Amino acid sequence: MINERTPPARNTPAQDAVQDFVAGAADADVKVKDPNAPRKFKTLTLPFNEYEWGLLEEGCNRFRRSKNGLIREALIEYVTRPLD
């Protein structure tokens, strides 16, 4: 003989509690990004050819920057410049 079971009744939250949760979830997704935060978010491996590597070393010597620092600064400059 099969013993049929009925699932227990679920507690449903009040409608205003659901609306408060939804409104709070939308606010929680907005984060202010800190430009001085530690650099532990992502890494990038970038292959170069000999010509590009020479240009990178020349730029590092000229501006007295590390290779990562020069690439990072150039990226920020390139992305934030206004469009012509």
Gaussian input, Z-matrix of N, CA and C with variables (Angstrom, degrees):
# hf/3-21g

backbone

0 1
 N
 C     1     B1
 C     2     B2     1     A1
 N     3     B3     2     A2     1     D1
 C     4     B4     3     A3     2     D2
 C     5     B5     4     A4     3     D3
 N     6     B6     5     A5     4     D4
 C     7     B7     6     A6     5     D5
 C     8     B8     7     A7     6     D6
 N     9     B9     8     A8     7     D7
 C    10    B10     9     A9     8     D8
 C    11    B11    10    A10     9     D9
 N    12    B12    11    A11    10    D10
 C    13    B13    12    A12    11    D11
 C    14    B14    13    A13    12    D12
 N    15    B15    14    A14    13    D13
 C    16    B16    15    A15    14    D14
 C    17    B17    16    A16    15    D15
 N    18    B18    17    A17    16    D16
 C    19    B19    18    A18    17    D17
 C    20    B20    19    A19    18    D18
 N    21    B21    20    A20    19    D19
 C    22    B22    21    A21    20    D20
 C    23    B23    22    A22    21    D21
 N    24    B24    23    A23    22    D22
 C    25    B25    24    A24    23    D23
 C    26    B26    25    A25    24    D24
 N    27    B27    26    A26    25    D25
 C    28    B28    27    A27    26    D26
 C    29    B29    28    A28    27    D27
 N    30    B30    29    A29    28    D28
 C    31    B31    30    A30    29    D29
 C    32    B32    31    A31    30    D30
 N    33    B33    32    A32    31    D31
 C    34    B34    33    A33    32    D32
 C    35    B35    34    A34    33    D33
 N    36    B36    35    A35    34    D34
 C    37    B37    36    A36    35    D35
 C    38    B38    37    A37    36    D36
 N    39    B39    38    A38    37    D37
 C    40    B40    39    A39    38    D38
 C    41    B41    40    A40    39    D39
 N    42    B42    41    A41    40    D40
 C    43    B43    42    A42    41    D41
 C    44    B44    43    A43    42    D42
 N    45    B45    44    A44    43    D43
 C    46    B46    45    A45    44    D44
 C    47    B47    46    A46    45    D45
 N    48    B48    47    A47    46    D46
 C    49    B49    48    A48    47    D47
 C    50    B50    49    A49    48    D48
 N    51    B51    50    A50    49    D49
 C    52    B52    51    A51    50    D50
 C    53    B53    52    A52    51    D51
 N    54    B54    53    A53    52    D52
 C    55    B55    54    A54    53    D53
 C    56    B56    55    A55    54    D54
 N    57    B57    56    A56    55    D55
 C    58    B58    57    A57    56    D56
 C    59    B59    58    A58    57    D57
 N    60    B60    59    A59    58    D58
 C    61    B61    60    A60    59    D59
 C    62    B62    61    A61    60    D60
 N    63    B63    62    A62    61    D61
 C    64    B64    63    A63    62    D62
 C    65    B65    64    A64    63    D63
 N    66    B66    65    A65    64    D64
 C    67    B67    66    A66    65    D65
 C    68    B68    67    A67    66    D66
 N    69    B69    68    A68    67    D67
 C    70    B70    69    A69    68    D68
 C    71    B71    70    A70    69    D69
 N    72    B72    71    A71    70    D70
 C    73    B73    72    A72    71    D71
 C    74    B74    73    A73    72    D72
 N    75    B75    74    A74    73    D73
 C    76    B76    75    A75    74    D74
 C    77    B77    76    A76    75    D75
 N    78    B78    77    A77    76    D76
 C    79    B79    78    A78    77    D77
 C    80    B80    79    A79    78    D78
 N    81    B81    80    A80    79    D79
 C    82    B82    81    A81    80    D80
 C    83    B83    82    A82    81    D81
 N    84    B84    83    A83    82    D82
 C    85    B85    84    A84    83    D83
 C    86    B86    85    A85    84    D84
 N    87    B87    86    A86    85    D85
 C    88    B88    87    A87    86    D86
 C    89    B89    88    A88    87    D87
 N    90    B90    89    A89    88    D88
 C    91    B91    90    A90    89    D89
 C    92    B92    91    A91    90    D90
 N    93    B93    92    A92    91    D91
 C    94    B94    93    A93    92    D92
 C    95    B95    94    A94    93    D93
 N    96    B96    95    A95    94    D94
 C    97    B97    96    A96    95    D95
 C    98    B98    97    A97    96    D96
 N    99    B99    98    A98    97    D97
 C   100   B100    99    A99    98    D98
 C   101   B101   100   A100    99    D99
 N   102   B102   101   A101   100   D100
 C   103   B103   102   A102   101   D101
 C   104   B104   103   A103   102   D102
 N   105   B105   104   A104   103   D103
 C   106   B106   105   A105   104   D104
 C   107   B107   106   A106   105   D105
 N   108   B108   107   A107   106   D106
 C   109   B109   108   A108   107   D107
 C   110   B110   109   A109   108   D108
 N   111   B111   110   A110   109   D109
 C   112   B112   111   A111   110   D110
 C   113   B113   112   A112   111   D111
 N   114   B114   113   A113   112   D112
 C   115   B115   114   A114   113   D113
 C   116   B116   115   A115   114   D114
 N   117   B117   116   A116   115   D115
 C   118   B118   117   A117   116   D116
 C   119   B119   118   A118   117   D117
 N   120   B120   119   A119   118   D118
 C   121   B121   120   A120   119   D119
 C   122   B122   121   A121   120   D120
 N   123   B123   122   A122   121   D121
 C   124   B124   123   A123   122   D122
 C   125   B125   124   A124   123   D123
 N   126   B126   125   A125   124   D124
 C   127   B127   126   A126   125   D125
 C   128   B128   127   A127   126   D126
 N   129   B129   128   A128   127   D127
 C   130   B130   129   A129   128   D128
 C   131   B131   130   A130   129   D129
 N   132   B132   131   A131   130   D130
 C   133   B133   132   A132   131   D131
 C   134   B134   133   A133   132   D132
 N   135   B135   134   A134   133   D133
 C   136   B136   135   A135   134   D134
 C   137   B137   136   A136   135   D135
 N   138   B138   137   A137   136   D136
 C   139   B139   138   A138   137   D137
 C   140   B140   139   A139   138   D138
 N   141   B141   140   A140   139   D139
 C   142   B142   141   A141   140   D140
 C   143   B143   142   A142   141   D141
 N   144   B144   143   A143   142   D142
 C   145   B145   144   A144   143   D143
 C   146   B146   145   A145   144   D144
 N   147   B147   146   A146   145   D145
 C   148   B148   147   A147   146   D146
 C   149   B149   148   A148   147   D147
 N   150   B150   149   A149   148   D148
 C   151   B151   150   A150   149   D149
 C   152   B152   151   A151   150   D150
 N   153   B153   152   A152   151   D151
 C   154   B154   153   A153   152   D152
 C   155   B155   154   A154   153   D153
 N   156   B156   155   A155   154   D154
 C   157   B157   156   A156   155   D155
 C   158   B158   157   A157   156   D156
 N   159   B159   158   A158   157   D157
 C   160   B160   159   A159   158   D158
 C   161   B161   160   A160   159   D159
 N   162   B162   161   A161   160   D160
 C   163   B163   162   A162   161   D161
 C   164   B164   163   A163   162   D162
 N   165   B165   164   A164   163   D163
 C   166   B166   165   A165   164   D164
 C   167   B167   166   A166   165   D165
 N   168   B168   167   A167   166   D166
 C   169   B169   168   A168   167   D167
 C   170   B170   169   A169   168   D168
 N   171   B171   170   A170   169   D169
 C   172   B172   171   A171   170   D170
 C   173   B173   172   A172   171   D171
 N   174   B174   173   A173   172   D172
 C   175   B175   174   A174   173   D173
 C   176   B176   175   A175   174   D174
 N   177   B177   176   A176   175   D175
 C   178   B178   177   A177   176   D176
 C   179   B179   178   A178   177   D177
 N   180   B180   179   A179   178   D178
 C   181   B181   180   A180   179   D179
 C   182   B182   181   A181   180   D180
 N   183   B183   182   A182   181   D181
 C   184   B184   183   A183   182   D182
 C   185   B185   184   A184   183   D183
 N   186   B186   185   A185   184   D184
 C   187   B187   186   A186   185   D185
 C   188   B188   187   A187   186   D186
 N   189   B189   188   A188   187   D187
 C   190   B190   189   A189   188   D188
 C   191   B191   190   A190   189   D189
 N   192   B192   191   A191   190   D190
 C   193   B193   192   A192   191   D191
 C   194   B194   193   A193   192   D192
 N   195   B195   194   A194   193   D193
 C   196   B196   195   A195   194   D194
 C   197   B197   196   A196   195   D195
 N   198   B198   197   A197   196   D196
 C   199   B199   198   A198   197   D197
 C   200   B200   199   A199   198   D198
 N   201   B201   200   A200   199   D199
 C   202   B202   201   A201   200   D200
 C   203   B203   202   A202   201   D201
 N   204   B204   203   A203   202   D202
 C   205   B205   204   A204   203   D203
 C   206   B206   205   A205   204   D204
 N   207   B207   206   A206   205   D205
 C   208   B208   207   A207   206   D206
 C   209   B209   208   A208   207   D207
 N   210   B210   209   A209   208   D208
 C   211   B211   210   A210   209   D209
 C   212   B212   211   A211   210   D210
 N   213   B213   212   A212   211   D211
 C   214   B214   213   A213   212   D212
 C   215   B215   214   A214   213   D213
 N   216   B216   215   A215   214   D214
 C   217   B217   216   A216   215   D215
 C   218   B218   217   A217   216   D216
 N   219   B219   218   A218   217   D217
 C   220   B220   219   A219   218   D218
 C   221   B221   220   A220   219   D219
 N   222   B222   221   A221   220   D220
 C   223   B223   222   A222   221   D221
 C   224   B224   223   A223   222   D222
 N   225   B225   224   A224   223   D223
 C   226   B226   225   A225   224   D224
 C   227   B227   226   A226   225   D225
 N   228   B228   227   A227   226   D226
 C   229   B229   228   A228   227   D227
 C   230   B230   229   A229   228   D228
 N   231   B231   230   A230   229   D229
 C   232   B232   231   A231   230   D230
 C   233   B233   232   A232   231   D231
 N   234   B234   233   A233   232   D232
 C   235   B235   234   A234   233   D233
 C   236   B236   235   A235   234   D234
 N   237   B237   236   A236   235   D235
 C   238   B238   237   A237   236   D236
 C   239   B239   238   A238   237   D237
 N   240   B240   239   A239   238   D238
 C   241   B241   240   A240   239   D239
 C   242   B242   241   A241   240   D240
 N   243   B243   242   A242   241   D241
 C   244   B244   243   A243   242   D242
 C   245   B245   244   A244   243   D243
 N   246   B246   245   A245   244   D244
 C   247   B247   246   A246   245   D245
 C   248   B248   247   A247   246   D246
 N   249   B249   248   A248   247   D247
 C   250   B250   249   A249   248   D248
 C   251   B251   250   A250   249   D249

   B1=1.4384
   B2=1.5365
   B3=1.3339
   B4=1.4567
   B5=1.5236
   B6=1.3159
   B7=1.4614
   B8=1.5222
   B9=1.3050
   B10=1.4566
   B11=1.5133
   B12=1.3179
   B13=1.4648
   B14=1.5135
   B15=1.2712
   B16=1.4597
   B17=1.5233
   B18=1.3242
   B19=1.4579
   B20=1.5234
   B21=1.3181
   B22=1.4634
   B23=1.5295
   B24=1.2945
   B25=1.4592
   B26=1.5275
   B27=1.3118
   B28=1.4596
   B29=1.5228
   B30=1.3049
   B31=1.4637
   B32=1.5190
   B33=1.3002
   B34=1.4537
   B35=1.5278
   B36=1.3309
   B37=1.4598
   B38=1.5235
   B39=1.2949
   B40=1.4621
   B41=1.5264
   B42=1.3191
   B43=1.4660
   B44=1.5267
   B45=1.3408
   B46=1.4633
   B47=1.5332
   B48=1.3295
   B49=1.4628
   B50=1.5245
   B51=1.3289
   B52=1.4651
   B53=1.5234
   B54=1.3347
   B55=1.4625
   B56=1.5318
   B57=1.3438
   B58=1.4611
   B59=1.5223
   B60=1.3284
   B61=1.4581
   B62=1.5249
   B63=1.3290
   B64=1.4593
   B65=1.5268
   B66=1.3035
   B67=1.4674
   B68=1.5251
   B69=1.3123
   B70=1.4555
   B71=1.5111
   B72=1.3250
   B73=1.4615
   B74=1.5188
   B75=1.3173
   B76=1.4576
   B77=1.5207
   B78=1.3237
   B79=1.4651
   B80=1.5219
   B81=1.3236
   B82=1.4558
   B83=1.5216
   B84=1.3393
   B85=1.4598
   B86=1.5200
   B87=1.3038
   B88=1.4537
   B89=1.5258
   B90=1.3406
   B91=1.4546
   B92=1.5148
   B93=1.3011
   B94=1.4529
   B95=1.5178
   B96=1.3196
   B97=1.4564
   B98=1.5226
   B99=1.3229
   B100=1.4535
   B101=1.5230
   B102=1.3435
   B103=1.4607
   B104=1.5298
   B105=1.3187
   B106=1.4615
   B107=1.5280
   B108=1.3141
   B109=1.4640
   B110=1.5306
   B111=1.3263
   B112=1.4666
   B113=1.5226
   B114=1.3086
   B115=1.4688
   B116=1.5183
   B117=1.3251
   B118=1.4571
   B119=1.5318
   B120=1.3158
   B121=1.4643
   B122=1.5314
   B123=1.3041
   B124=1.4678
   B125=1.5235
   B126=1.3272
   B127=1.4645
   B128=1.5147
   B129=1.3232
   B130=1.4550
   B131=1.5246
   B132=1.3257
   B133=1.4535
   B134=1.5134
   B135=1.3214
   B136=1.4523
   B137=1.5248
   B138=1.3253
   B139=1.4697
   B140=1.5269
   B141=1.3317
   B142=1.4610
   B143=1.5166
   B144=1.3148
   B145=1.4552
   B146=1.5303
   B147=1.3158
   B148=1.4742
   B149=1.5312
   B150=1.3201
   B151=1.4630
   B152=1.5331
   B153=1.3260
   B154=1.4703
   B155=1.5254
   B156=1.3258
   B157=1.4625
   B158=1.5272
   B159=1.3239
   B160=1.4663
   B161=1.5204
   B162=1.3326
   B163=1.4669
   B164=1.5232
   B165=1.3254
   B166=1.4582
   B167=1.5289
   B168=1.3193
   B169=1.4684
   B170=1.5229
   B171=1.3242
   B172=1.4655
   B173=1.5302
   B174=1.3190
   B175=1.4612
   B176=1.5163
   B177=1.3283
   B178=1.4709
   B179=1.5170
   B180=1.3220
   B181=1.4701
   B182=1.5229
   B183=1.3174
   B184=1.4606
   B185=1.5298
   B186=1.3314
   B187=1.4589
   B188=1.5211
   B189=1.3605
   B190=1.4701
   B191=1.5286
   B192=1.3185
   B193=1.4611
   B194=1.5162
   B195=1.3245
   B196=1.4584
   B197=1.5286
   B198=1.3119
   B199=1.4579
   B200=1.5293
   B201=1.3300
   B202=1.4689
   B203=1.5222
   B204=1.3245
   B205=1.4580
   B206=1.5172
   B207=1.3327
   B208=1.4617
   B209=1.5293
   B210=1.3287
   B211=1.4694
   B212=1.5252
   B213=1.3284
   B214=1.4683
   B215=1.5307
   B216=1.3408
   B217=1.4613
   B218=1.5319
   B219=1.3338
   B220=1.4603
   B221=1.5302
   B222=1.3157
   B223=1.4713
   B224=1.5215
   B225=1.3135
   B226=1.4669
   B227=1.5197
   B228=1.3382
   B229=1.4656
   B230=1.5285
   B231=1.3161
   B232=1.4632
   B233=1.5300
   B234=1.3067
   B235=1.4683
   B236=1.5208
   B237=1.3119
   B238=1.4659
   B239=1.5257
   B240=1.3219
   B241=1.4711
   B242=1.5271
   B243=1.3131
   B244=1.4677
   B245=1.5248
   B246=1.3199
   B247=1.4644
   B248=1.5111
   B249=1.3244
   B250=1.4692
   B251=1.4991
   A1=109.16
   A2=117.96
   A3=123.98
   A4=109.32
   A5=113.87
   A6=119.34
   A7=108.16
   A8=117.77
   A9=121.23
   A10=109.39
   A11=113.51
   A12=119.02
   A13=109.61
   A14=116.02
   A15=120.88
   A16=107.78
   A17=117.54
   A18=119.49
   A19=110.46
   A20=116.82
   A21=118.82
   A22=110.92
   A23=115.97
   A24=121.02
   A25=109.17
   A26=115.70
   A27=120.62
   A28=109.81
   A29=113.53
   A30=118.76
   A31=108.07
   A32=117.28
   A33=120.49
   A34=108.33
   A35=116.84
   A36=119.17
   A37=111.07
   A38=114.87
   A39=120.47
   A40=109.41
   A41=116.36
   A42=121.40
   A43=111.82
   A44=118.09
   A45=119.80
   A46=110.95
   A47=118.40
   A48=121.12
   A49=110.15
   A50=116.63
   A51=120.35
   A52=109.78
   A53=117.69
   A54=121.38
   A55=111.15
   A56=117.28
   A57=121.06
   A58=110.95
   A59=117.11
   A60=121.69
   A61=110.58
   A62=116.77
   A63=120.94
   A64=110.22
   A65=117.95
   A66=121.15
   A67=110.78
   A68=117.67
   A69=121.08
   A70=112.55
   A71=117.74
   A72=121.18
   A73=110.86
   A74=117.19
   A75=119.77
   A76=110.70
   A77=117.93
   A78=121.21
   A79=111.59
   A80=118.13
   A81=121.58
   A82=111.87
   A83=118.67
   A84=121.32
   A85=112.71
   A86=118.18
   A87=121.69
   A88=108.77
   A89=115.81
   A90=120.71
   A91=109.20
   A92=116.21
   A93=120.81
   A94=106.47
   A95=116.66
   A96=120.98
   A97=109.50
   A98=115.65
   A99=122.64
   A100=109.41
   A101=118.89
   A102=119.90
   A103=112.72
   A104=118.24
   A105=121.53
   A106=112.50
   A107=117.34
   A108=121.32
   A109=109.63
   A110=117.84
   A111=119.91
   A112=111.07
   A113=116.03
   A114=120.81
   A115=110.08
   A116=115.56
   A117=122.23
   A118=111.51
   A119=117.45
   A120=120.62
   A121=111.76
   A122=118.21
   A123=123.60
   A124=108.85
   A125=116.09
   A126=121.49
   A127=108.47
   A128=114.45
   A129=119.53
   A130=108.43
   A131=116.58
   A132=121.89
   A133=106.94
   A134=115.86
   A135=120.68
   A136=109.71
   A137=118.35
   A138=119.92
   A139=111.35
   A140=116.39
   A141=123.27
   A142=109.50
   A143=116.79
   A144=119.31
   A145=107.79
   A146=117.11
   A147=120.87
   A148=111.69
   A149=117.32
   A150=121.12
   A151=110.68
   A152=116.57
   A153=120.66
   A154=110.80
   A155=117.13
   A156=120.45
   A157=110.39
   A158=117.06
   A159=120.77
   A160=111.56
   A161=116.41
   A162=119.82
   A163=111.36
   A164=116.10
   A165=120.39
   A166=110.73
   A167=116.99
   A168=120.05
   A169=111.43
   A170=117.08
   A171=120.92
   A172=110.85
   A173=115.77
   A174=119.65
   A175=111.97
   A176=116.95
   A177=120.32
   A178=111.09
   A179=116.66
   A180=119.83
   A181=111.37
   A182=116.90
   A183=120.40
   A184=111.74
   A185=116.55
   A186=120.53
   A187=113.52
   A188=116.44
   A189=122.42
   A190=110.99
   A191=114.74
   A192=122.19
   A193=109.00
   A194=116.54
   A195=119.86
   A196=108.66
   A197=116.54
   A198=119.50
   A199=111.12
   A200=116.45
   A201=119.37
   A202=111.12
   A203=117.05
   A204=120.56
   A205=112.19
   A206=115.97
   A207=119.86
   A208=110.84
   A209=116.60
   A210=119.91
   A211=110.36
   A212=116.77
   A213=120.91
   A214=110.67
   A215=116.62
   A216=120.52
   A217=111.14
   A218=117.24
   A219=120.82
   A220=110.86
   A221=116.49
   A222=120.62
   A223=110.98
   A224=116.18
   A225=119.89
   A226=110.82
   A227=116.46
   A228=120.91
   A229=110.41
   A230=116.98
   A231=121.17
   A232=111.49
   A233=116.59
   A234=120.35
   A235=111.64
   A236=118.59
   A237=120.25
   A238=114.03
   A239=118.46
   A240=118.44
   A241=110.49
   A242=116.88
   A243=119.43
   A244=110.95
   A245=116.33
   A246=121.28
   A247=109.52
   A248=116.40
   A249=120.52
   A250=111.39
   D1=136.52
   D2=-177.78
   D3=-87.46
   D4=129.34
   D5=177.76
   D6=-96.69
   D7=102.62
   D8=-179.99
   D9=-82.84
   D10=132.12
   D11=-179.56
   D12=-113.32
   D13=144.31
   D14=175.75
   D15=-99.57
   D16=136.13
   D17=-179.65
   D18=-66.20
   D19=147.76
   D20=178.73
   D21=-64.67
   D22=150.68
   D23=179.52
   D24=-67.57
   D25=136.60
   D26=179.16
   D27=-90.39
   D28=146.62
   D29=175.02
   D30=-83.80
   D31=119.92
   D32=177.62
   D33=-100.33
   D34=131.10
   D35=-179.24
   D36=-70.86
   D37=160.92
   D38=178.39
   D39=-66.37
   D40=151.58
   D41=-176.23
   D42=-62.03
   D43=-38.97
   D44=179.74
   D45=-68.27
   D46=-31.12
   D47=176.23
   D48=-67.23
   D49=-37.36
   D50=177.92
   D51=-65.95
   D52=-42.76
   D53=179.69
   D54=-63.42
   D55=-40.33
   D56=177.02
   D57=-62.98
   D58=-40.90
   D59=179.17
   D60=-63.39
   D61=-44.71
   D62=-179.11
   D63=-64.69
   D64=-42.21
   D65=179.45
   D66=-65.04
   D67=-39.31
   D68=178.68
   D69=-69.93
   D70=-33.50
   D71=179.65
   D72=-66.67
   D73=-36.28
   D74=178.85
   D75=-66.28
   D76=-36.30
   D77=179.55
   D78=-73.37
   D79=-30.85
   D80=-176.54
   D81=-71.98
   D82=-23.25
   D83=-178.79
   D84=-74.50
   D85=-19.49
   D86=-177.51
   D87=-85.40
   D88=114.60
   D89=178.66
   D90=-118.87
   D91=140.22
   D92=174.45
   D93=-88.01
   D94=123.68
   D95=-177.35
   D96=-86.77
   D97=129.04
   D98=-177.80
   D99=-92.14
   D100=118.85
   D101=179.41
   D102=-68.58
   D103=-15.69
   D104=-179.48
   D105=-104.18
   D106=15.18
   D107=-179.96
   D108=-68.59
   D109=155.99
   D110=176.76
   D111=-59.89
   D112=146.58
   D113=-175.95
   D114=-90.18
   D115=71.67
   D116=179.33
   D117=-121.65
   D118=13.84
   D119=-173.59
   D120=-81.68
   D121=-57.04
   D122=-178.95
   D123=-143.78
   D124=157.29
   D125=172.83
   D126=-124.14
   D127=162.59
   D128=-175.75
   D129=-140.63
   D130=130.36
   D131=172.25
   D132=-103.99
   D133=122.35
   D134=-172.54
   D135=-124.57
   D136=110.09
   D137=178.90
   D138=-77.21
   D139=142.78
   D140=179.17
   D141=-122.72
   D142=153.58
   D143=167.44
   D144=-92.19
   D145=175.99
   D146=-173.94
   D147=-63.61
   D148=-38.75
   D149=179.72
   D150=-64.00
   D151=-48.38
   D152=-179.53
   D153=-63.01
   D154=-39.92
   D155=179.60
   D156=-63.61
   D157=-39.28
   D158=176.89
   D159=-62.65
   D160=-42.46
   D161=177.34
   D162=-63.19
   D163=-39.88
   D164=179.75
   D165=-64.40
   D166=-44.47
   D167=178.71
   D168=-65.71
   D169=-37.77
   D170=177.16
   D171=-62.97
   D172=-43.56
   D173=177.89
   D174=-65.13
   D175=-38.21
   D176=178.15
   D177=-63.94
   D178=-41.49
   D179=178.65
   D180=-68.37
   D181=-39.34
   D182=-177.64
   D183=-68.03
   D184=-44.16
   D185=-175.21
   D186=-98.99
   D187=2.10
   D188=178.65
   D189=52.52
   D190=51.59
   D191=179.65
   D192=-124.68
   D193=158.19
   D194=172.21
   D195=-74.75
   D196=164.80
   D197=-179.96
   D198=-63.23
   D199=-45.11
   D200=177.77
   D201=-63.24
   D202=-42.22
   D203=-179.56
   D204=-63.85
   D205=-40.95
   D206=179.77
   D207=-66.63
   D208=-44.11
   D209=178.73
   D210=-63.37
   D211=-42.98
   D212=-179.54
   D213=-63.09
   D214=-45.20
   D215=-179.41
   D216=-65.66
   D217=-40.67
   D218=178.91
   D219=-65.65
   D220=-38.76
   D221=177.97
   D222=-62.22
   D223=-47.55
   D224=-179.66
   D225=-63.04
   D226=-42.76
   D227=178.85
   D228=-62.00
   D229=-43.09
   D230=-176.87
   D231=-67.71
   D232=-41.07
   D233=-175.87
   D234=-76.35
   D235=-33.89
   D236=-175.57
   D237=-90.63
   D238=-5.47
   D239=179.60
   D240=-71.19
   D241=148.16
   D242=-179.76
   D243=-69.94
   D244=149.67
   D245=177.20
   D246=-75.85
   D247=145.29
   D248=179.11
   D249=-80.11

